Amino acid sequence: MAALAPLPPLPPQFKSIQHHLRTAQEHDKRDPVVAYYCRLYAMQTGMKIDSKTPDCRKFLSKLMDQLEALKKQLGDNEAITQEIVGCAHLENYALKMFLYADNEDRAGRFHKNMIKSFYTASLLIDVITVFGELTDENVKHRKYARWKATYIHNCLKNGETPQAGPVGIEEDNDVEENEDAGATSLPTQPPQPSSSTYDPGSMPSSSFTGIQIPPGAHAPANTPAEVPHSTGVASNTIQPTPQTIPAIDPALFSTVSQGDIRLTPEDFARAQKYCKYAGSALQYEDVSTAVQNLQKALKLLTTGRE
């Protein structure tokens, strides 16, 4: 992909989007779709903050040039031309980032790359708002990831050992102002676990306040799906964790669309979105999420209600 023209210095008014722009730069080669939407989020947010001050107008103009150049380079990529596909792409990427960090955290492997992954996941969930309001699940993921990034960063900075897993969110923590928490590079390979601290059999199930974390998606994009084991670990493979499949409404098996139901274009768009999400979930072996979304689509199409 051709290099983009550099941006002018970031105006102080745009401090809140500096990490989203940094994430965009980090993903220009790794995942241009993610890079595009990070810039789009920064553009939309910047317009709301200040579009009149000369420095801000100049910065936004250059950022717009980058967006147009990226869109031209990506051509007919469905994740750019179809919002539903783009949203699913971004959500799945953010979830993989979150899952990698969450699994490292629960295994007691605390390091800067894991902090970075938590923090980047929270930034990418911010970016998902370019498609509309966040789901309750995404709001919870973002809150937890941002809190974890701050908590673990502060512990390591102060020479303390963090508590693994969900130990309770402190409402006042704010990672937005924490430069160090988001300053490290993402790993290209998951870190090698220590045999003295890593026991795959003792890892707790991945869930947080109702968020169901699917097994089998342990790493962010461009990393192996499983964390390699060092010598000294008795088991050489990670056994798949049984998944909890949501109860299926028996009525859905016999439901036939009634003749008087009139579906709006918005209904069809929502149903299509649910099907896209289901397909994307299956890419990461997340059966539960796939079933839930397919049930939502079927109910919407047969009853006209969600």
Secondary structure per residue as TSV (DSSP state, phi and psi in degrees):
chain	resnum	aa	ss	phi	psi
A	1	M	-	360.0	135.0
A	2	A	-	-65.4	145.5
A	3	A	-	-67.4	144.0
A	4	L	-	-89.8	150.4
A	5	A	-	-62.0	137.0
A	6	P	-	-66.3	153.8
A	7	L	-	-88.0	152.8
A	8	P	-	-69.7	171.6
A	9	P	-	-54.4	143.0
A	10	L	-	-72.8	122.1
A	11	P	-	-62.7	145.4
A	12	P	G	-55.1	-30.8
A	13	Q	G	-62.4	-23.0
A	14	F	G	-99.9	21.5
A	15	K	G	-57.4	-33.4
A	16	S	G	-67.7	-15.8
A	17	I	G	-109.2	6.2
A	18	Q	H	-63.6	-36.6
A	19	H	H	-74.2	-30.0
A	20	H	H	-68.1	-37.7
A	21	L	H	-69.6	-36.6
A	22	R	H	-64.6	-41.0
A	23	T	H	-62.3	-37.8
A	24	A	H	-60.7	-46.0
A	25	Q	H	-62.1	-39.4
A	26	E	H	-65.4	-25.0
A	27	H	T	-105.5	6.5
A	28	D	T	-55.7	-39.0
A	29	K	T	-99.7	-33.5
A	30	R	T	-68.5	-46.3
A	31	D	-	-156.8	90.8
A	32	P	H	-59.1	-27.7
A	33	V	H	-65.5	-45.1
A	34	V	H	-61.9	-42.1
A	35	A	H	-60.7	-41.8
A	36	Y	H	-61.4	-49.8
A	37	Y	H	-70.9	-29.1
A	38	C	H	-62.5	-41.5
A	39	R	H	-69.1	-37.7
A	40	L	H	-63.1	-42.8
A	41	Y	H	-61.1	-45.2
A	42	A	H	-61.5	-40.2
A	43	M	H	-63.5	-49.6
A	44	Q	H	-64.1	-41.1
A	45	T	H	-68.4	-41.7
A	46	G	H	-61.6	-39.2
A	47	M	H	-60.9	-37.1
A	48	K	H	-72.5	-32.3
A	49	I	H	-74.9	-53.3
A	50	D	-	-165.8	111.4
A	51	S	S	-116.5	11.1
A	52	K	S	-113.2	-34.5
A	53	T	S	-60.3	136.1
A	54	P	H	-51.7	-47.4
A	55	D	H	-61.9	-40.8
A	56	C	H	-68.6	-41.8
A	57	R	H	-63.1	-40.2
A	58	K	H	-64.6	-43.5
A	59	F	H	-63.7	-45.8
A	60	L	H	-65.6	-33.9
A	61	S	H	-64.4	-43.6
A	62	K	H	-67.2	-37.2
A	63	L	H	-65.8	-38.1
A	64	M	H	-62.5	-39.3
A	65	D	H	-60.8	-41.8
A	66	Q	H	-61.6	-43.1
A	67	L	H	-62.0	-44.4
A	68	E	H	-65.0	-39.0
A	69	A	H	-66.2	-42.1
A	70	L	H	-63.5	-43.8
A	71	K	H	-62.4	-37.9
A	72	K	H	-67.4	-40.6
A	73	Q	H	-68.3	-36.3
A	74	L	H	-77.6	-16.5
A	75	G	T	58.2	-123.3
A	76	D	T	-97.8	27.6
A	77	N	-	-57.3	123.7
A	78	E	H	-60.1	-29.9
A	79	A	H	-69.3	-14.3
A	80	I	H	-102.1	-39.8
A	81	T	H	-81.3	-22.5
A	82	Q	-	-121.6	116.1
A	83	E	H	-60.8	-36.3
A	84	I	H	-62.2	-42.9
A	85	V	H	-68.4	-42.0
A	86	G	H	-61.9	-42.5
A	87	C	H	-63.4	-44.4
A	88	A	H	-63.2	-40.2
A	89	H	H	-60.3	-46.7
A	90	L	H	-68.4	-42.3
A	91	E	H	-62.7	-43.6
A	92	N	H	-67.5	-38.0
A	93	Y	H	-64.7	-44.7
A	94	A	H	-63.1	-39.3
A	95	L	H	-65.8	-41.3
A	96	K	H	-62.9	-39.6
A	97	M	H	-62.7	-44.2
A	98	F	H	-62.9	-44.3
A	99	L	H	-65.0	-39.4
A	100	Y	H	-59.3	-50.1
A	101	A	H	-64.9	-40.5
A	102	D	H	-64.1	-41.9
A	103	N	H	-67.4	-39.2
A	104	E	H	-61.9	-43.5
A	105	D	H	-62.0	-48.6
A	106	R	H	-66.8	-24.2
A	107	A	T	-87.9	-0.1
A	108	G	T	77.3	23.3
A	109	R	-	-103.3	95.3
A	110	F	-	-100.6	121.7
A	111	H	-	-158.4	169.9
A	112	K	H	-64.3	-35.3
A	113	N	H	-64.9	-36.1
A	114	M	H	-68.5	-40.9
A	115	I	H	-60.1	-45.0
A	116	K	H	-59.5	-40.7
A	117	S	H	-67.1	-42.9
A	118	F	H	-57.7	-48.3
A	119	Y	H	-66.0	-43.7
A	120	T	H	-64.0	-38.2
A	121	A	H	-58.4	-41.6
A	122	S	H	-66.3	-37.0
A	123	L	H	-66.3	-40.8
A	124	L	H	-67.8	-30.6
A	125	I	H	-69.4	-34.7
A	126	D	H	-54.7	-46.0
A	127	V	H	-63.4	-30.8
A	128	I	G	-59.6	-20.8
A	129	T	G	-65.9	-11.9
A	130	V	G	-65.2	-18.4
A	131	F	G	-96.2	-4.3
A	132	G	S	132.9	-167.0
A	133	E	S	-68.2	147.2
A	134	L	-	-75.7	150.2
A	135	T	-	-72.5	160.5
A	136	D	H	-58.0	-36.4
A	137	E	H	-64.3	-43.7
A	138	N	H	-66.1	-36.3
A	139	V	H	-61.8	-41.4
A	140	K	H	-67.9	-42.0
A	141	H	H	-58.7	-46.1
A	142	R	H	-63.4	-46.5
A	143	K	H	-61.6	-45.1
A	144	Y	H	-67.7	-44.9
A	145	A	H	-62.9	-42.4
A	146	R	H	-67.2	-40.9
A	147	W	H	-65.6	-44.0
A	148	K	H	-61.8	-41.1
A	149	A	H	-60.1	-44.2
A	150	T	H	-67.8	-46.9
A	151	Y	H	-60.4	-50.3
A	152	I	H	-68.5	-39.2
A	153	H	H	-59.0	-47.3
A	154	N	H	-65.2	-38.2
A	155	C	H	-62.0	-49.3
A	156	L	H	-64.3	-37.7
A	157	K	H	-64.2	-34.6
A	158	N	T	-94.2	7.3
A	159	G	T	73.6	22.3
A	160	E	-	-102.7	157.1
A	161	T	-	-94.2	118.7
A	162	P	-	-67.3	155.8
A	163	Q	-	-85.0	132.4
A	164	A	-	-76.8	149.9
A	165	G	S	76.5	-177.7
A	166	P	-	-72.1	111.1
A	167	V	-	-114.3	10.2
A	168	G	-	109.0	129.7
A	169	I	-	-87.1	134.8
A	170	E	-	-93.9	116.7
A	171	E	T	-61.9	-29.3
A	172	D	T	-82.9	-11.5
A	173	N	-	-67.7	136.6
A	174	D	-	-137.8	111.8
A	175	V	G	-84.8	-7.0
A	176	E	G	-57.4	-37.2
A	177	E	G	-90.7	1.1
A	178	N	-	-93.4	99.9
A	179	E	T	-65.6	-41.9
A	180	D	G	-66.6	-34.7
A	181	A	G	-63.5	-25.2
A	182	G	G	-114.8	21.1
A	183	A	-	-99.2	-9.6
A	184	T	S	-90.0	166.1
A	185	S	-	-88.0	150.1
A	186	L	-	-71.2	147.4
A	187	P	-	-73.1	145.8
A	188	T	S	-92.7	-15.9
A	189	Q	S	-137.8	140.6
A	190	P	-	-61.0	143.4
A	191	P	-	-62.1	148.8
A	192	Q	-	-72.1	123.4
A	193	P	-	-73.4	152.7
A	194	S	-	-84.3	135.4
A	195	S	T	-65.5	-21.0
A	196	S	T	-81.3	-17.0
A	197	T	T	-119.5	-10.9
A	198	Y	-	-106.2	118.5
A	199	D	-	-136.2	98.4
A	200	P	G	-59.5	-26.5
A	201	G	G	-72.7	-18.9
A	202	S	G	-102.5	3.4
A	203	M	-	-68.8	129.9
A	204	P	-	-70.8	161.5
A	205	S	-	-65.2	146.0
A	206	S	-	-89.1	99.4
A	207	S	E	-154.6	153.7
A	208	F	E	-148.6	117.3
A	209	T	T	41.5	50.0
A	210	G	T	92.3	-6.3
A	211	I	E	-81.9	118.1
A	212	Q	E	-87.8	116.4
A	213	I	-	-95.6	114.7
A	214	P	-	-71.8	144.1
A	215	P	T	-76.0	164.3
A	216	G	T	89.2	-2.5
A	217	A	-	-125.6	71.0
A	218	H	-	-89.3	-10.3
A	219	A	S	-134.2	152.3
A	220	P	-	-70.1	172.7
A	221	A	T	-55.0	146.0
A	222	N	T	71.9	19.5
A	223	T	S	-127.5	156.8
A	224	P	-	-60.6	156.9
A	225	A	S	-75.3	-17.1
A	226	E	S	-127.3	146.6
A	227	V	-	-78.7	126.1
A	228	P	-	-65.7	151.7
A	229	H	-	-100.9	144.0
A	230	S	-	-88.7	163.0
A	231	T	T	-63.8	142.5
A	232	G	T	112.4	-16.5
A	233	V	-	-89.5	126.3
A	234	A	S	-61.8	-43.9
A	235	S	-	-91.3	138.2
A	236	N	S	-95.9	-8.2
A	237	T	S	-133.6	151.9
A	238	I	-	-91.7	119.6
A	239	Q	-	-75.4	136.3
A	240	P	-	-58.4	137.1
A	241	T	-	-83.3	130.9
A	242	P	-	-58.2	137.4
A	243	Q	-	-98.0	143.9
A	244	T	-	-87.8	114.2
A	245	I	-	-91.7	127.9
A	246	P	-	-63.5	149.9
A	247	A	-	-64.4	137.8
A	248	I	-	-98.8	129.9
A	249	D	-	-66.5	115.2
A	250	P	T	-57.1	-28.3
A	251	A	H	-63.2	-25.2
A	252	L	H	-67.8	-25.3
A	253	F	H	-71.8	-27.6
A	254	S	H	-112.6	3.1
A	255	T	-	-72.2	131.0
A	256	V	-	-120.8	133.6
A	257	S	-	-58.1	130.2
A	258	Q	-	-78.5	148.2
A	259	G	T	-65.2	-26.5
A	260	D	T	-89.0	4.3
A	261	I	-	-84.0	124.3
A	262	R	-	-113.9	114.4
A	263	L	-	-89.6	135.4
A	264	T	-	-86.9	164.1
A	265	P	H	-55.3	-33.6
A	266	E	H	-66.5	-37.0
A	267	D	H	-62.7	-44.8
A	268	F	H	-63.6	-39.0
A	269	A	H	-64.8	-40.7
A	270	R	H	-67.1	-41.2
A	271	A	H	-62.6	-41.9
A	272	Q	H	-62.7	-39.1
A	273	K	H	-63.1	-43.9
A	274	Y	H	-60.1	-40.6
A	275	C	H	-67.0	-38.4
A	276	K	H	-62.4	-44.1
A	277	Y	H	-62.5	-39.1
A	278	A	H	-63.3	-44.7
A	279	G	H	-62.4	-41.1
A	280	S	H	-67.0	-38.7
A	281	A	H	-61.8	-37.3
A	282	L	H	-67.2	-24.9
A	283	Q	H	-62.5	-26.8
A	284	Y	T	-109.1	19.4
A	285	E	T	61.0	28.2
A	286	D	-	-94.3	81.5
A	287	V	H	-63.8	-41.1
A	288	S	H	-58.1	-49.4
A	289	T	H	-65.5	-38.2
A	290	A	H	-61.4	-46.6
A	291	V	H	-63.2	-44.1
A	292	Q	H	-59.8	-43.9
A	293	N	H	-70.3	-37.8
A	294	L	H	-65.5	-37.7
A	295	Q	H	-64.6	-39.8
A	296	K	H	-62.7	-43.0
A	297	A	H	-63.9	-44.5
A	298	L	H	-64.7	-42.5
A	299	K	H	-63.7	-42.8
A	300	L	H	-62.2	-44.0
A	301	L	H	-72.0	-26.7
A	302	T	H	-98.6	-19.0
A	303	T	H	-121.1	-18.3
A	304	G	S	79.2	7.3
A	305	R	-	-129.9	157.0
A	306	E	-	-102.4	360.0
